[in-house]
Amino acid sequence: SNSCGQNGRSYQDEFCIIAEEAKMSCPVDVNMETTAVSNEGRGPPPFTCRPKTGDNDYAGFWDERSKTTEFSAYSNAMGRLDIEGCCWWGRGVLSTRGTCNIGKLNYYLGKSAYERRGESRFPGIDFCSDPAAICTEALTSEELRWITGMFEWTERIQSYSRDGWTYLNQLKDFVDDGMKDDSFISTVNSIVTRGCH
């Protein structure tokens, strides 16, 4: 059930919390079904999400020793056993994930932008109804992954400012100090992967 969230996160519950951004969050569709782009047989099977079919419908877990998926009641860190509504895992070069971040992508670059402004970089892609489009859209996949990453970087990382830590100020200090200390890189990695420093 890691498709629902990892490291104590619940991606389907990561709605935009700033009032003026609340409208950008994707709605969670418990009937959505999708499977991540294949990892071509290496390691665990790709993430998937689907409606729960009954009380004994478990996502299971990957057994590294036997190289098989065990379909038993085994929860992720948040206690999830199923994968219903859990289609919001990370995709693209910076693993854009969560209903807020994917919703912002749709709001600024996808179908929602086109419907509101009459122009959009990807007018035919509704990232909220098809978050997998970041990696599967046949004609624009590589370009889309990189544009998604650049959008994510400027919108979420470069503008990060929380609890006295501001990305741009810290970047300037890091460069001015000769880029010797790895703590800046580690902190930015934490912001990218966990959403906080």
PALUMNU-320457 format. One record per residue (C-alpha): residue in one letter; x, z, y negated. Coordinates in nm, 2 decimals. Layout:
# PALUMNU-320457
<rec><nuti>a</nuti><x>X</x><z>Z</z><y>Y</y></rec>
...
END
This chain:
# PALUMNU-320457
<rec><nuti>s</nuti><x>0.00</x><z>0.00</z><y>0.00</y></rec>
<rec><nuti>n</nuti><x>0.30</x><z>-0.05</z><y>-0.23</y></rec>
<rec><nuti>s</nuti><x>0.12</x><z>-0.35</z><y>-0.38</y></rec>
<rec><nuti>c</nuti><x>-0.09</x><z>-0.09</z><y>-0.55</y></rec>
<rec><nuti>g</nuti><x>0.21</x><z>0.07</z><y>-0.72</y></rec>
<rec><nuti>q</nuti><x>0.56</x><z>0.20</z><y>-0.66</y></rec>
<rec><nuti>n</nuti><x>0.76</x><z>0.49</z><y>-0.80</y></rec>
<rec><nuti>g</nuti><x>0.45</x><z>0.69</z><y>-0.88</y></rec>
<rec><nuti>r</nuti><x>0.28</x><z>0.41</z><y>-1.06</y></rec>
<rec><nuti>s</nuti><x>-0.07</x><z>0.27</z><y>-1.01</y></rec>
<rec><nuti>y</nuti><x>-0.05</x><z>-0.09</z><y>-1.14</y></rec>
<rec><nuti>q</nuti><x>-0.43</x><z>-0.14</z><y>-1.14</y></rec>
<rec><nuti>d</nuti><x>-0.47</x><z>0.16</z><y>-1.36</y></rec>
<rec><nuti>e</nuti><x>-0.21</x><z>0.06</z><y>-1.62</y></rec>
<rec><nuti>f</nuti><x>-0.46</x><z>-0.05</z><y>-1.89</y></rec>
<rec><nuti>c</nuti><x>-0.36</x><z>-0.10</z><y>-2.25</y></rec>
<rec><nuti>i</nuti><x>-0.40</x><z>0.24</z><y>-2.42</y></rec>
<rec><nuti>i</nuti><x>-0.34</x><z>0.14</z><y>-2.78</y></rec>
<rec><nuti>a</nuti><x>-0.68</x><z>0.09</z><y>-2.94</y></rec>
<rec><nuti>e</nuti><x>-0.62</x><z>-0.26</z><y>-3.08</y></rec>
<rec><nuti>e</nuti><x>-0.47</x><z>-0.37</z><y>-2.74</y></rec>
<rec><nuti>a</nuti><x>-0.74</x><z>-0.23</z><y>-2.51</y></rec>
<rec><nuti>k</nuti><x>-0.93</x><z>-0.56</z><y>-2.51</y></rec>
<rec><nuti>m</nuti><x>-0.62</x><z>-0.74</z><y>-2.37</y></rec>
<rec><nuti>s</nuti><x>-0.63</x><z>-0.55</z><y>-2.03</y></rec>
<rec><nuti>c</nuti><x>-0.74</x><z>-0.75</z><y>-1.73</y></rec>
<rec><nuti>p</nuti><x>-1.05</x><z>-0.62</z><y>-1.55</y></rec>
<rec><nuti>v</nuti><x>-0.98</x><z>-0.50</z><y>-1.20</y></rec>
<rec><nuti>d</nuti><x>-1.17</x><z>-0.72</z><y>-0.95</y></rec>
<rec><nuti>v</nuti><x>-1.19</x><z>-0.53</z><y>-0.61</y></rec>
<rec><nuti>n</nuti><x>-1.29</x><z>-0.86</z><y>-0.45</y></rec>
<rec><nuti>m</nuti><x>-0.97</x><z>-1.04</z><y>-0.55</y></rec>
<rec><nuti>e</nuti><x>-0.75</x><z>-1.16</z><y>-0.26</y></rec>
<rec><nuti>t</nuti><x>-0.40</x><z>-1.28</z><y>-0.30</y></rec>
<rec><nuti>t</nuti><x>-0.06</x><z>-1.27</z><y>-0.12</y></rec>
<rec><nuti>a</nuti><x>0.28</x><z>-1.27</z><y>-0.29</y></rec>
<rec><nuti>v</nuti><x>0.50</x><z>-1.57</z><y>-0.27</y></rec>
<rec><nuti>s</nuti><x>0.66</x><z>-1.55</z><y>0.07</y></rec>
<rec><nuti>n</nuti><x>1.00</x><z>-1.39</z><y>0.13</y></rec>
<rec><nuti>e</nuti><x>1.06</x><z>-1.65</z><y>0.41</y></rec>
<rec><nuti>g</nuti><x>1.08</x><z>-1.39</z><y>0.69</y></rec>
<rec><nuti>r</nuti><x>1.34</x><z>-1.17</z><y>0.53</y></rec>
<rec><nuti>g</nuti><x>1.25</x><z>-0.80</z><y>0.54</y></rec>
<rec><nuti>p</nuti><x>0.90</x><z>-0.67</z><y>0.49</y></rec>
<rec><nuti>p</nuti><x>0.60</x><z>-0.90</z><y>0.46</y></rec>
<rec><nuti>p</nuti><x>0.49</x><z>-1.00</z><y>0.11</y></rec>
<rec><nuti>f</nuti><x>0.26</x><z>-0.79</z><y>-0.09</y></rec>
<rec><nuti>t</nuti><x>-0.11</x><z>-0.86</z><y>-0.05</y></rec>
<rec><nuti>c</nuti><x>-0.44</x><z>-0.74</z><y>-0.19</y></rec>
<rec><nuti>r</nuti><x>-0.79</x><z>-0.77</z><y>-0.05</y></rec>
<rec><nuti>p</nuti><x>-1.12</x><z>-0.58</z><y>-0.04</y></rec>
<rec><nuti>k</nuti><x>-1.14</x><z>-0.29</z><y>0.20</y></rec>
<rec><nuti>t</nuti><x>-1.34</x><z>-0.39</z><y>0.51</y></rec>
<rec><nuti>g</nuti><x>-1.40</x><z>-0.04</z><y>0.65</y></rec>
<rec><nuti>d</nuti><x>-1.28</x><z>0.32</z><y>0.67</y></rec>
<rec><nuti>n</nuti><x>-1.00</x><z>0.23</z><y>0.91</y></rec>
<rec><nuti>d</nuti><x>-0.87</x><z>-0.07</z><y>0.70</y></rec>
<rec><nuti>y</nuti><x>-0.52</x><z>0.05</z><y>0.62</y></rec>
<rec><nuti>a</nuti><x>-0.24</x><z>-0.14</z><y>0.44</y></rec>
<rec><nuti>g</nuti><x>0.01</x><z>0.03</z><y>0.68</y></rec>
<rec><nuti>f</nuti><x>0.38</x><z>0.03</z><y>0.64</y></rec>
<rec><nuti>w</nuti><x>0.69</x><z>-0.17</z><y>0.72</y></rec>
<rec><nuti>d</nuti><x>0.90</x><z>-0.03</z><y>1.01</y></rec>
<rec><nuti>e</nuti><x>1.26</x><z>-0.13</z><y>0.94</y></rec>
<rec><nuti>r</nuti><x>1.37</x><z>-0.05</z><y>1.29</y></rec>
<rec><nuti>s</nuti><x>1.12</x><z>-0.26</z><y>1.47</y></rec>
<rec><nuti>k</nuti><x>1.09</x><z>-0.52</z><y>1.19</y></rec>
<rec><nuti>t</nuti><x>0.71</x><z>-0.50</z><y>1.21</y></rec>
<rec><nuti>t</nuti><x>0.42</x><z>-0.38</z><y>1.00</y></rec>
<rec><nuti>e</nuti><x>0.24</x><z>-0.07</z><y>1.14</y></rec>
<rec><nuti>f</nuti><x>-0.12</x><z>-0.07</z><y>1.05</y></rec>
<rec><nuti>s</nuti><x>-0.19</x><z>0.31</z><y>1.03</y></rec>
<rec><nuti>a</nuti><x>-0.29</x><z>0.56</z><y>0.76</y></rec>
<rec><nuti>y</nuti><x>0.03</x><z>0.57</z><y>0.57</y></rec>
<rec><nuti>s</nuti><x>0.00</x><z>0.62</z><y>0.19</y></rec>
<rec><nuti>n</nuti><x>0.22</x><z>0.51</z><y>-0.10</y></rec>
<rec><nuti>a</nuti><x>0.35</x><z>0.77</z><y>-0.35</y></rec>
<rec><nuti>m</nuti><x>0.01</x><z>0.78</z><y>-0.53</y></rec>
<rec><nuti>g</nuti><x>-0.18</x><z>0.85</z><y>-0.20</y></rec>
<rec><nuti>r</nuti><x>-0.33</x><z>0.50</z><y>-0.16</y></rec>
<rec><nuti>l</nuti><x>-0.40</x><z>0.38</z><y>0.20</y></rec>
<rec><nuti>d</nuti><x>-0.57</x><z>0.06</z><y>0.12</y></rec>
<rec><nuti>i</nuti><x>-0.49</x><z>-0.24</z><y>-0.11</y></rec>
<rec><nuti>e</nuti><x>-0.83</x><z>-0.30</z><y>-0.27</y></rec>
<rec><nuti>g</nuti><x>-0.80</x><z>-0.42</z><y>-0.63</y></rec>
<rec><nuti>c</nuti><x>-0.42</x><z>-0.39</z><y>-0.60</y></rec>
<rec><nuti>c</nuti><x>-0.32</x><z>-0.74</z><y>-0.72</y></rec>
<rec><nuti>w</nuti><x>-0.12</x><z>-0.63</z><y>-1.02</y></rec>
<rec><nuti>w</nuti><x>0.24</x><z>-0.60</z><y>-0.87</y></rec>
<rec><nuti>g</nuti><x>0.54</x><z>-0.74</z><y>-1.05</y></rec>
<rec><nuti>r</nuti><x>0.60</x><z>-1.12</z><y>-1.08</y></rec>
<rec><nuti>g</nuti><x>0.84</x><z>-1.33</z><y>-1.26</y></rec>
<rec><nuti>v</nuti><x>1.20</x><z>-1.27</z><y>-1.38</y></rec>
<rec><nuti>l</nuti><x>1.11</x><z>-0.92</z><y>-1.52</y></rec>
<rec><nuti>s</nuti><x>0.84</x><z>-0.84</z><y>-1.27</y></rec>
<rec><nuti>t</nuti><x>0.55</x><z>-0.85</z><y>-1.52</y></rec>
<rec><nuti>r</nuti><x>0.30</x><z>-0.61</z><y>-1.37</y></rec>
<rec><nuti>g</nuti><x>-0.01</x><z>-0.39</z><y>-1.44</y></rec>
<rec><nuti>t</nuti><x>-0.34</x><z>-0.49</z><y>-1.59</y></rec>
<rec><nuti>c</nuti><x>-0.21</x><z>-0.44</z><y>-1.94</y></rec>
<rec><nuti>n</nuti><x>0.10</x><z>-0.65</z><y>-1.92</y></rec>
<rec><nuti>i</nuti><x>-0.06</x><z>-0.93</z><y>-1.73</y></rec>
<rec><nuti>g</nuti><x>-0.36</x><z>-0.91</z><y>-1.96</y></rec>
<rec><nuti>k</nuti><x>-0.13</x><z>-0.94</z><y>-2.27</y></rec>
<rec><nuti>l</nuti><x>0.03</x><z>-1.25</z><y>-2.11</y></rec>
<rec><nuti>n</nuti><x>-0.32</x><z>-1.40</z><y>-2.07</y></rec>
<rec><nuti>y</nuti><x>-0.42</x><z>-1.29</z><y>-2.42</y></rec>
<rec><nuti>y</nuti><x>-0.12</x><z>-1.45</z><y>-2.59</y></rec>
<rec><nuti>l</nuti><x>-0.02</x><z>-1.74</z><y>-2.36</y></rec>
<rec><nuti>g</nuti><x>-0.30</x><z>-1.80</z><y>-2.11</y></rec>
<rec><nuti>k</nuti><x>-0.66</x><z>-1.91</z><y>-2.09</y></rec>
<rec><nuti>s</nuti><x>-0.78</x><z>-1.62</z><y>-2.32</y></rec>
<rec><nuti>a</nuti><x>-0.55</x><z>-1.74</z><y>-2.60</y></rec>
<rec><nuti>y</nuti><x>-0.69</x><z>-2.09</z><y>-2.56</y></rec>
<rec><nuti>e</nuti><x>-1.05</x><z>-1.96</z><y>-2.57</y></rec>
<rec><nuti>r</nuti><x>-0.99</x><z>-1.75</z><y>-2.88</y></rec>
<rec><nuti>r</nuti><x>-0.76</x><z>-1.99</z><y>-3.08</y></rec>
<rec><nuti>g</nuti><x>-0.80</x><z>-2.33</z><y>-2.93</y></rec>
<rec><nuti>e</nuti><x>-0.43</x><z>-2.34</z><y>-2.84</y></rec>
<rec><nuti>s</nuti><x>-0.21</x><z>-2.19</z><y>-2.58</y></rec>
<rec><nuti>r</nuti><x>0.11</x><z>-2.25</z><y>-2.39</y></rec>
<rec><nuti>f</nuti><x>-0.08</x><z>-2.23</z><y>-2.06</y></rec>
<rec><nuti>p</nuti><x>-0.45</x><z>-2.31</z><y>-2.15</y></rec>
<rec><nuti>g</nuti><x>-0.56</x><z>-2.37</z><y>-1.79</y></rec>
<rec><nuti>i</nuti><x>-0.42</x><z>-2.05</z><y>-1.64</y></rec>
<rec><nuti>d</nuti><x>-0.63</x><z>-1.74</z><y>-1.64</y></rec>
<rec><nuti>f</nuti><x>-0.37</x><z>-1.48</z><y>-1.55</y></rec>
<rec><nuti>c</nuti><x>-0.64</x><z>-1.21</z><y>-1.51</y></rec>
<rec><nuti>s</nuti><x>-0.82</x><z>-1.39</z><y>-1.24</y></rec>
<rec><nuti>d</nuti><x>-0.50</x><z>-1.53</z><y>-1.08</y></rec>
<rec><nuti>p</nuti><x>-0.20</x><z>-1.31</z><y>-1.16</y></rec>
<rec><nuti>a</nuti><x>0.00</x><z>-1.49</z><y>-0.88</y></rec>
<rec><nuti>a</nuti><x>0.00</x><z>-1.80</z><y>-1.11</y></rec>
<rec><nuti>i</nuti><x>0.32</x><z>-1.66</z><y>-1.26</y></rec>
<rec><nuti>c</nuti><x>0.50</x><z>-1.76</z><y>-0.94</y></rec>
<rec><nuti>t</nuti><x>0.27</x><z>-2.02</z><y>-0.78</y></rec>
<rec><nuti>e</nuti><x>0.16</x><z>-2.26</z><y>-1.05</y></rec>
<rec><nuti>a</nuti><x>0.30</x><z>-2.58</z><y>-0.90</y></rec>
<rec><nuti>l</nuti><x>0.37</x><z>-2.78</z><y>-1.22</y></rec>
<rec><nuti>t</nuti><x>0.52</x><z>-2.51</z><y>-1.43</y></rec>
<rec><nuti>s</nuti><x>0.64</x><z>-2.24</z><y>-1.20</y></rec>
<rec><nuti>e</nuti><x>1.00</x><z>-2.21</z><y>-1.30</y></rec>
<rec><nuti>e</nuti><x>0.93</x><z>-2.26</z><y>-1.67</y></rec>
<rec><nuti>l</nuti><x>0.64</x><z>-2.02</z><y>-1.64</y></rec>
<rec><nuti>r</nuti><x>0.85</x><z>-1.75</z><y>-1.48</y></rec>
<rec><nuti>w</nuti><x>1.11</x><z>-1.76</z><y>-1.75</y></rec>
<rec><nuti>i</nuti><x>0.86</x><z>-1.78</z><y>-2.04</y></rec>
<rec><nuti>t</nuti><x>0.68</x><z>-1.48</z><y>-1.88</y></rec>
<rec><nuti>g</nuti><x>1.02</x><z>-1.30</z><y>-1.88</y></rec>
<rec><nuti>m</nuti><x>1.09</x><z>-1.38</z><y>-2.24</y></rec>
<rec><nuti>f</nuti><x>0.74</x><z>-1.27</z><y>-2.34</y></rec>
<rec><nuti>e</nuti><x>0.78</x><z>-0.95</z><y>-2.15</y></rec>
<rec><nuti>w</nuti><x>1.12</x><z>-0.88</z><y>-2.30</y></rec>
<rec><nuti>t</nuti><x>1.01</x><z>-0.93</z><y>-2.66</y></rec>
<rec><nuti>e</nuti><x>0.67</x><z>-0.77</z><y>-2.63</y></rec>
<rec><nuti>r</nuti><x>0.76</x><z>-0.47</z><y>-2.41</y></rec>
<rec><nuti>i</nuti><x>1.14</x><z>-0.41</z><y>-2.40</y></rec>
<rec><nuti>q</nuti><x>1.27</x><z>-0.52</z><y>-2.74</y></rec>
<rec><nuti>s</nuti><x>0.99</x><z>-0.34</z><y>-2.92</y></rec>
<rec><nuti>y</nuti><x>1.02</x><z>-0.02</z><y>-2.71</y></rec>
<rec><nuti>s</nuti><x>1.02</x><z>0.29</z><y>-2.93</y></rec>
<rec><nuti>r</nuti><x>0.93</x><z>0.62</z><y>-2.77</y></rec>
<rec><nuti>d</nuti><x>1.02</x><z>0.99</z><y>-2.81</y></rec>
<rec><nuti>g</nuti><x>1.30</x><z>0.91</z><y>-3.06</y></rec>
<rec><nuti>w</nuti><x>1.46</x><z>0.63</z><y>-2.85</y></rec>
<rec><nuti>t</nuti><x>1.43</x><z>0.29</z><y>-3.01</y></rec>
<rec><nuti>y</nuti><x>1.56</x><z>-0.02</z><y>-2.83</y></rec>
<rec><nuti>l</nuti><x>1.70</x><z>-0.20</z><y>-3.13</y></rec>
<rec><nuti>n</nuti><x>1.87</x><z>0.11</z><y>-3.27</y></rec>
<rec><nuti>q</nuti><x>2.02</x><z>0.20</z><y>-2.93</y></rec>
<rec><nuti>l</nuti><x>2.14</x><z>-0.16</z><y>-2.89</y></rec>
<rec><nuti>k</nuti><x>2.31</x><z>-0.15</z><y>-3.23</y></rec>
<rec><nuti>d</nuti><x>2.48</x><z>0.18</z><y>-3.14</y></rec>
<rec><nuti>f</nuti><x>2.58</x><z>0.04</z><y>-2.80</y></rec>
<rec><nuti>v</nuti><x>2.74</x><z>-0.27</z><y>-2.96</y></rec>
<rec><nuti>d</nuti><x>2.90</x><z>-0.08</z><y>-3.24</y></rec>
<rec><nuti>d</nuti><x>3.06</x><z>0.17</z><y>-2.99</y></rec>
<rec><nuti>g</nuti><x>3.22</x><z>-0.12</z><y>-2.80</y></rec>
<rec><nuti>m</nuti><x>2.97</x><z>-0.14</z><y>-2.51</y></rec>
<rec><nuti>k</nuti><x>3.17</x><z>0.11</z><y>-2.31</y></rec>
<rec><nuti>d</nuti><x>2.90</x><z>0.34</z><y>-2.19</y></rec>
<rec><nuti>d</nuti><x>2.66</x><z>0.23</z><y>-1.91</y></rec>
<rec><nuti>s</nuti><x>2.39</x><z>0.47</z><y>-2.02</y></rec>
<rec><nuti>f</nuti><x>2.23</x><z>0.21</z><y>-2.25</y></rec>
<rec><nuti>i</nuti><x>2.21</x><z>-0.04</z><y>-1.96</y></rec>
<rec><nuti>s</nuti><x>2.07</x><z>0.23</z><y>-1.73</y></rec>
<rec><nuti>t</nuti><x>1.81</x><z>0.33</z><y>-1.98</y></rec>
<rec><nuti>v</nuti><x>1.70</x><z>-0.03</z><y>-2.04</y></rec>
<rec><nuti>n</nuti><x>1.68</x><z>-0.08</z><y>-1.66</y></rec>
<rec><nuti>s</nuti><x>1.45</x><z>0.22</z><y>-1.65</y></rec>
<rec><nuti>i</nuti><x>1.23</x><z>0.08</z><y>-1.92</y></rec>
<rec><nuti>v</nuti><x>1.21</x><z>-0.26</z><y>-1.73</y></rec>
<rec><nuti>t</nuti><x>1.13</x><z>-0.10</z><y>-1.39</y></rec>
<rec><nuti>r</nuti><x>0.94</x><z>0.21</z><y>-1.48</y></rec>
<rec><nuti>g</nuti><x>0.81</x><z>0.15</z><y>-1.83</y></rec>
<rec><nuti>c</nuti><x>0.98</x><z>0.45</z><y>-1.98</y></rec>
<rec><nuti>h</nuti><x>1.33</x><z>0.57</z><y>-2.06</y></rec>
END
